Amino acid sequence: MIRTHVLICGGTGCTSSGSMALKEALEKELEVKGLTEEVKLVTTGCFGLCALGPVMIVYPDGTFYSMVKPEDIPEIVEEHLLKGRPVTRLEYHEKTGDHHAVTSLSETTFYKKQHRVALRNCGVINPEVIDEYIARDGYAALGKVLTEMTPEDVIKTITDSGLRGRGGGGFPTGRKWQLARVIVQDGGKKYVACNADEGDPGAFMDRSILEGDPHAVLEAMAIAGYAIGADEGYIYVRAEYPIAIQRLEIAIKQAREYGLLGNDIFGTGFNFDIQLRLGAGAFVCGEETALMTSIEGNRGEPRPRPPFPAEKGLFQRPTVLNNVETYANVPQIILKGADWFASMGTEKSKGTKVFALGGKITNTGLVEIPMGTTLREVIEEIGGGIPNGKKFKAAQTGGPSGGCIPASLIDTPIDYDNLIAIGSMMGSGGLIVMDEDNCMVDIARFFLDFTVDESCGKCTPCRIGTKRMLEILDKIIDGKGELEDLDRLEELARYIKAGSLCGLGQTAPNPVLSTLRYFRDEYIAHVVDKKCPAGVCKHLLRFVINEDKCKGCTACARVCPAGAISGSVKNPHSIDPAKCLKCGACIEKCKFGAIEKK
């Protein structure tokens, strides 16, 4: 008889931290102790607290262990699973005042302001066992749709819920489905497609849903197929997501075996099946028309719009395309109703949004919050604040398509319209936090460099224009910029946004424009003063040794790869700027804080 369940995270983050080695060690130890009949080991999707991986939870008491190593397993089995005494040193401790206290997972600051809808099963079920999904009302929404609702009822429910696309643009999902529903072409063939080509730097929301709850996406796509009159679907997922692909393949196979995909689903005469298509990692294939062109077997390049995919999409047939997170909301909306979903969020941005929280933040990981939650709540409460006593400087939302939000706007409620108003965008949900040590010119260059590499080259404004913008930023970072370059950047940005064929080029200038808007003083410092205020841009840096602090220990000289540091024992040293590589090795080695960037 099973008396205890041990859940181990099997998401990409924890897997890379060694959770599968943890699982093997636990299996062996349970066998040695004769507990295999009493303790059930479950591999789940992401719990959310990625920075603490590998993580595991023991039920029914809910003990949350973090950063567990295989060598810790014998102690956990002996003390906790045999004797009922949790191993306190391995439990997740939340700092409270001047001491550390063990807190129940739901009451931690990371979780208590979250509301999980799209992530409701991640970290709860084994994604490779369809029965566990069914036990959590899985496929009940599909059953309800096929036996109790007309296609028009389904579309009305999704429309009334206020669900908007979670992939970037925020287009109303119900309206998109309605457009595809009403279009009638010869032959009647229509398609449902899922965009799982999540490519933004720092974004891993869709990947985590596919790894932790793949059946939710399959069920939602079948519902969409019924609503628009399609019998075939495609999931376009990038090949760099091996765990997500494996679990999708397992889920599709299981759903077919259970009669939940294929012909005559629930005996209603409705037919719907799903195929996988693997992407080669081209960022532009996250754009809907480029994605469909790639599925068709062609080079992934965008097509002019109109016609839009609802009229001529995949194989030139009417197509509904939504991303993973959008679909993950659909079954719950059908079961709980449009009013339930619309009760969360703001007037024009309903429901919740999943963010991948990364960068200079204490609690790196996945969070799902109601729309309208402020940036301050996400960073200071859920995220645990900026580590090492540093000050919050900016947050980048929307990846290469988004913009940087300055500290002065930290109380901005997060929703589609508010982010656009301040020069950023929701995007797919990446949220990268930056502190005082980040150079905003360098950040803008990083994202623009990514876009230049990922441009498909089909249209001139994007192919040539972004390259020219990058050259200007390189010039500024190298200390060769002129004030006129700032005007050139803004002029180029306007032309690129207006003339590019697809969303990649149309939004590529956003990181540059938002940093120019809110951090223009940093650009001016680079151009006029030839200094990088954050001490990041190497060509504008000078490493010097403070003679009052230097003890003459010679540690810096011994570690310098260029032989740029000279001085005798117990006497202040100096750095030859002509030889200095500005690698920072001396700063890391100095125990007295004598080496400074200027």
N, C-alpha and C positions, 0 to 999 in steps of 0.2 A: 504494500500500500504506500502510495506517494504521500509523504508528510511535508516535504520541503521542495520548493522550486528554486533553482539557481539560474538567474538570467545573466548571460554574458553578451556584451555588445559585439555584434559581428559586422558592424559598419566599417567603411574604409578607414576612418580615423583610428578606431581602436584596433582594427586588424593590423594596421601599420605599426601600432605600438606593442603588438605581440599578444593580442587577445586569443588567437588560435592556439598559441603555445600554452596559454593559461588554461584553455579548455582541455587540451590533451593531458596536462598535468593533473587537472581536477578529475578527469575520467579515470586515470590510473590510480589516484589516491582513493577515490570512492570504491574502486574495485578492491584495493588492498584492505580497506576498512569494512568491506562487506555492506556498503550502503547503496548499491546500485538499484535496489528495489524500493528504497525509501526516499532517495533524493533524485529529482529529475533535473537534468541539465538542458537548458533552452538557449539556443543562439538566436538573438534578436537583432533588430535594426538599431539605429543610433538613438541613444538616450538624450543627447543634446549637449552634455558637458564634455565636449571633445578634448578640451585641454587637460582633463583628468584621466584620460585613458591609459591603459585599459581599465574599464569599469565593469562591475558586476553587482547585481542586487539579489539578496536572499529573501524569499517570501516563505511564510506569511508575515514575518515581522518587518519586512521592508528595509533591512539593513543595506546601506549603499556603500560599497567599497570602491575606492579609487586608487589609481596608479598601482594596481596589484601586480606582483611579479610571480613567476612560477614557483620560486622558492618560498613564497608566502602560503601556498596552497595547503601544505601539511598542517600548519597552525590553524588555518581557517576550518579545515575539516575536523581536526581534533577538538578544538575549542568551541566552535560555533555549531557545526553540523552534528557533532556527537554530544557535546555537553551543553549546548544552548547558550554559550557565552560569546557574544560578538567580540571580534578582535578590534578593540577601540582604536588602536594606532593606525589601522588601515581604513577606518570609516571616514567618510567625507565630513570634514569639520568646517563650519562656517564661523568666521571671526565675528564675535559679538562683544563690543566694548574692548576690554583689555584681556579677554580670555577667549579660548576656543571652546565651542560647545557643539556637541553632536546634534544635528537638526534633522527632523524627518524631511524626506526629499521634497514633498509637496509644499513644505513651509520655508524652504530656502528662498533667499531673495531671487535666485536664478529662476525658480519655477513659479512662485506664487502669483506673479503678475502675468504669467502666460496663460493662454487659452488654446488648447490643442484641438484643432479640427482636422487640418490636412495631416498633422503628425500624430493623430490620436492613437494609432496602432504601433508607431515606431518605438521600439524599446519595450513593447508589451507582448507581442506575439512572435512566434517563429515564422518568418516570412516564407519559409519553404514548406509549410504545412497548411494546406487550404482549409482543413478543418478548424484551425485556430482562427482564421479570418472569418469563417462562417459563424463560429461561436460568438464573435463580436458583431453580429448582425450583417456579416458579409453576404453580398448578393441578395439581401432582402430588398434593397432598393430596386434592383433589376427585376426581381419578381413582382414587386408592386407596380412598376411601370408597365410591364408586359401584361398584367392581368387586371389592372384597375384604372389605367390612365391611357388617354389617347396621346399621339405625338404632340398635338397642340397643348394638351394639359402639361406635358413635360416642359415644353418650351416656355409656357406661361410661368410655371413654377420657378424655373431658372431665371427668367426675366425679372419676376417680382422679387426674387432674393437679392437682386442688385449685384450678383457675382460679376466681377470684371476680370479680364485676362491677367493672370499673375506672371506672364512672361516678359512684360516690358511696357507695352503700349496702353494696357488697361482698357481695351475695347470691351463693351458689354457682351458677356458670353451668350445670353439669351438672344440678343439681336443677331449675333453671328449665326447661331443655329437657325433662327427664323429665316434669314436670307437664304441659307442653303436649303431649307425645307421647301420654300415656295418656288424655287427654280425647277422647271421641268424641261428636260432635254430628251432627245430621241434615245431610246434604250434605257433611260432611267437610272443608270449607274451613278452612284455617289460614294464618297469615301469619308472616313474619319481618320485623322492623323494626330499623332502625339509628338510634340517637340520635346525631346529629352536630350537635346544637344546643348546642354548647359556649358558655356565656355568662358564666362566672365572670370577674370582673376579673382580668387577668393570666394567664389560661389560654389556651394555644394548642397543646395536645398533639394533640387529635383533628384539628384543622385541618392540622397539619403532616403527619400520617399520610396524610390524604386527598390532600394536595398532593404527597407524595413516594412513596406506595405505594398507590394506590386499589384496585388489583386484589386486594390481600390482603383487603380488606373484602368485595369482591364474592365472592371464593372462599369466605370463611368463612360468608357469609350463605347461599350455595348449600349448604354442608355442613350448616348449621343447618336449612335447608329439608328436606333429605333426612332428617335425624334426627327431625324432628317430624311430617313428612308434609305440608309446605307446598309450594306451587308458585309463590308470589308473595311478593315482598319490597318494602319501601319504605325509602328512606334519607331521613330528615328532616334537612336541612342548612340553616342560616340563610343568608339571601340576602346577608349581609355578607361571605361567603366566596367571592368571585368566582373565584379561582384554583382552589380546591377543587372548586367546582361545574363549572368548565370541564373539569378533569381527570377528574372522575367521569363526565361526559357522554361524553368521549372513551373512557374505559375501558369503560363499558357498551356503547358502539357496537362497540368492538373485540372484546369478549368475545362479543357476539352473532354477529359475523362469523366468529369462530373456532369457533362452536358450543359455547361454554362457558357461555352463558346462552341460554335459549330452550327449544325442544323436543328431547327425545331426546338429552340431553347424554351424550357418550361412547358413544352407541348403546345406552344402558342402559334407555331408556324413561322416564328421570327428566326432568321438565319443571320449569324454574324460571327466572323472569325478575324483574328489578328495575326499579322506577320511582323517580324523584327527586321529593321534595316540598320546596319552599322555605319556610322559616319567615321571619316578618317581624321577628324579633329580640326576641321576648318571652321573658324569662328563665324564666318559669313553664313554658314549653313544653319545658324540659329535664326536667320531671317526666313520668313515663311516661304517665299517663292523659291529661294535658293535651296531650302530644305527639300521641297517637293521636286525640284529639278534633279537633285542628288538621288532621291528615291527612284526616280525614273531611269537612273543609270547614266546621267550626264554630269558634266562638270558643274559643281555647285556654284552657280551664279544667279543673282536675282533677275526677275523678269519685271518689266514695266507694269504698273497698276494704275488705272483699271485695265483689264478686268481683274476683279479681286477673286481670291480662292473660292469664295462661296459660289461664284458663277463658273469660273474656269480655274481649277486648282490642279490636283494630282491627275496626271494623264488627261489634262484638259476637261476634267469632269468636276461638278460641284463638290467642294471639299470643306469640311470643318477641321480646323487645326487649332488646338489648344496645347498649353504646356502641361507638364506633369502636375504641378501644384494646383492648377485650375481644375483639372479632372479629379484630383483627390478630394476636393470639396463637394463634388456633385452627389455622391451617394448619401451623404449626411443631409444635404439640402432636400433631397427627395423624401427621406425618412422623417425628418424633423420639421420640414416645412419652410417655405420662403420667409415667413415672418420671424422664425427662429434665427435664421442667418442674418436677416436684415436688422435684427435688434442689436447686432454687434457692429462696431465701427462708427463711421461718420455718415453724414447725409448723402454724400456722393461716393463714398468709398466704404462699402459694406463688408462685414466679416472680419477675418483675421489675415495676417500676412506672415509668412515664414522668412526669416532673415538668417544669413550666414554671418555671424558676428566674428570679426577677425581683426588683426592688426594689434595696436597698442592697447589691449584690453585684458583684464584679469580673467574673465570667464569666456574663453574662446569657444564657440560652438553654435548650435542651431537654436533659434528661439522663434516662437510663434506668438504674436501679440495681436490684440484687437487694433484695427485701424484707428488712428487718432491718438495712440500712445505717443508721448513726447520722446524726442531723441534723448533728453536728459534721463528719463526713466529707463530707457534701454541701456544707456552707457553707465550711469551711476548706480542703478539698482540691479537690474538683471545682469548687466555685464560686470558688475563689481568694481567699476572705476578704472582709472589709468594706473598701471603698476609703477612701482619705484618712486612714488611721490611726484610724478611728472604732471604737467598741466595738459588738459584736453585742448587741442588746437583745431581739429577739423574732423569731419566724417565724410567718407566718400560713399555715395549710394549709386546704384545703377551701373557699376563697373565702368568700362571704357565709354559707355553711352551716357553716363551720369555726370554729376558734378560734386564739388566739395562744399560742404556746409560748415561755416565757421562757428567758433565757440559762441559768438554773439547770438546765434540762432538756435542754441541748444534746446530751447523750450518749444520749438516748432512741433506741432502734432504731425505725425507721419501719416500722410495719405497721398493719393495720386496728385491732387490739385495743389496741395501745399508745397510738395517737393518741386513741381514744375515752376511754381511761382517764384521760388528762391534760386532757380537756375540749376536744379538737379532733376532726378526722376527716380521712380521706384525701381525700374528695371526688373530683373528677375529676383533680386533680393539680396545681393551682396552688400554688406555694410562694413567698411574698413575704417577703423578708428586710428587717428593720428595724434601724436603728442608734440610737444614743443621742439623735439629733436628732428622732426620731419621738415624738409624743405618743400614748399608748395610748388615751386618751379620744377623741381626734380620729380614731384608726384605727377604733375601735368605731363612732363616729358615721358614718364614711364607708361602712362596710359596711351598717349599718342603713338609712342613707339610700337606698342602692342597692336594698335589699329592699323598702322602702316604695314606691319608684317602680315596682318590678317585680311587686308583688302584684297578682293578677288581681282581687281584691276579692270573690271568691265567698263566703268564710267570714269571720265577724265577728272572731274572735281575731286573724287575720292582718291584715285590712283596718284595723281600729281599734286593736288592741293594739300593733302595731309603730309606728304613728303616735304613740301616746301615749309609747312608749319614746323615740322620736326627739325629741319635745318636751322630755322630761326631760333628755336629753343636751345639747340646745341650751341649755337653761337653765343647766346646769353649765358648759358651755364659755363662756357669756356672763358667768360670774361671779355668777350669781344662784341657784346651787344651795344646797340644804340637805342635811344628813346623812340626813334622812328620805328624800330622793330615791333614795339608794342602795338602801334597803330596798324602795322602790316599784318600782325597776327589777327587782330580783330576783323580787318577787312577780308582776309583770306577765309576766316571762319564763316563770315556771312555768305560768301560765294559757295563754299563747300556745303553748308547747310541747305541752301536754296537749290543747288544744282545736282546733288548726288541722287543716284537712282534708288537706293534703298536706305533703310534705317541705320546701317553701319556708318555710311558716310554722312548722313544727315545729323547724326548725333556725335560723330567723332570729335568735333571741336569743343564739346561741352566741358570736359575737364580743364581745358585751357581758358575758356571764357569765364568759368566760375572762379578759377583762381585769380584771374585778372580782375574780376569784379570785387572779390573779398580780400585778396592778398596782393594788391598791386604794389604795396610798399616793398614787398620782397623782390618783385621784378625790378623795381627802381633801384634797390640796393645792389642787385646783381649788375645792373647796367651802369649806374652812376658811380657808386662807391666801389664797385668791383669786389663785393663781399657777399658771402652767403650767410645770412643771419643765423641759420640753423647749423652751420658748420658741416654741410653735407657735400657740396660741390667742390671737388678736389682742386680744380684749377684756380679756385678763389680762396683756397685755404693756405695757411702758413702755420707750421708746427713750431712752437717755441718752448724752451725750458725756463721755468720760473726759478731763478737762482736762489731765492729765499726758501724755496721748498725742496730743492734738489739736495740730496744727501751724499751724492757721489758714489752710489752703490754699484754703478756700471751695468745694472741690469738692462737698461734701455739700449746701451751701446752693444751689448752682447746679442741682443735679439734683432737689431736693425739689419735687414737684408742688404741695404745699400751702403753700409758703412758711413752713414751720414752724421753719426753722433760721435763726438770726441770729448775727452776730458779725463782727468786722472782720478784715482781712487780718493774718496772723501772730499772731493772738490766739485763745484758745480760744473755740469756738462753743457754743451751747446749743440745745436743742430745746423748743419750746412744746408740752406734751402735749395741750393743747386742740385744736391744729391738726393734730397728727401723724396721718397716715393709717395708719401702721405698715406701709407698703408694702415697706420694706426697700431702697429704691433708694439711700439714703444709705450703708447698710452695704456694698453692692456697690461703691460708688464710692470709699469711704475706703481709702486705701493704707496707713494707719498703724494700723488696727484700733482706732480710738478710739471707735467707736460700739458700744454694748453693749445687749443685750436684758436687761431686768430684770422 
